[in-house]
Amino acid sequence: VEEAVARARADHAARRVVGVDDAHDQAAFLQLERRDEAGQAAAEDEHVDCMGCGVHDDGPSGEGQWRCDQPPGVGAAADAMARLERAGLVSVIPSLRQPVLGICLGMQLLYEASEEGGTRCLGVIPGQVRRMRPAEGRPVPHMGWNQVEFRRDHPLLAGLGDGEFAYFVHSYCAPLGADTVAACEYEETFTAIACRDNFFGAQFHPERSARLGSRFLANFLGLG
């Protein structure tokens, strides 16, 4: 993980960046560092990096230079928000105008709040993330492959089939709402993919979701 961070930072240093770019730089690395602390491989970051996501220069300087940012992907909501606060990103992320993708916890942080620690989140998407309810044969966390069911047409779904399987690992979920693009059922039905303006979220892990995950990320990189 340290080598991946060093490579990304070296690549970033080769670009001319000003304004809020240092804050975005920190956002790009929060996911790598957090996954390391959680004892998990940085497969997601490496997969996204090889597809051209993460730190990506789109202009000569200032805001609008960044192609996309990914809020942290694994961990507790309160801790993740605290890290974003320390990095000065809590007000920066909602103001972005380029495509922004949150994965797993990153998607949950786009909502107004989370029951996990009574955490106030970024407030980009209306609604509160809640703890999943365990049931017989369906323990929490929800871990493994499950079907993703389309709720409306969206460019993120291009080339994907309704009902394809994605890989989930989570204990909290976002309710269905006007911003739900696709859903999943696990004792209850929850949002699997969300979209509001230029903000997008995936509750599943694209880097572990085989064809669906690769196509989903490719579709995201093709937006705007």
Buried (B, 14 or more C-beta within 10 A) or exposed (E): BEEBBEEBBEBBEEEEBEEBBEBBBBBBBBBBBBBBEEEBEBEBBBBBBEBEBBBBBEEEEEBBBBBBBBBBBBBBBBBBBEBBEEBEBBEBBEEBEBBBBBBBBBBBBBBBBBEBEEBEBBEBBEBBBBEBEBEEEEEBEBEEEBBBBBBEEBEBBEEBEEEBBBBBBBEBBBBBBEBBBBBBEBBBBBBBBBBBEBBBBBBBBBBBBBEBBBBBBBBBBEBE
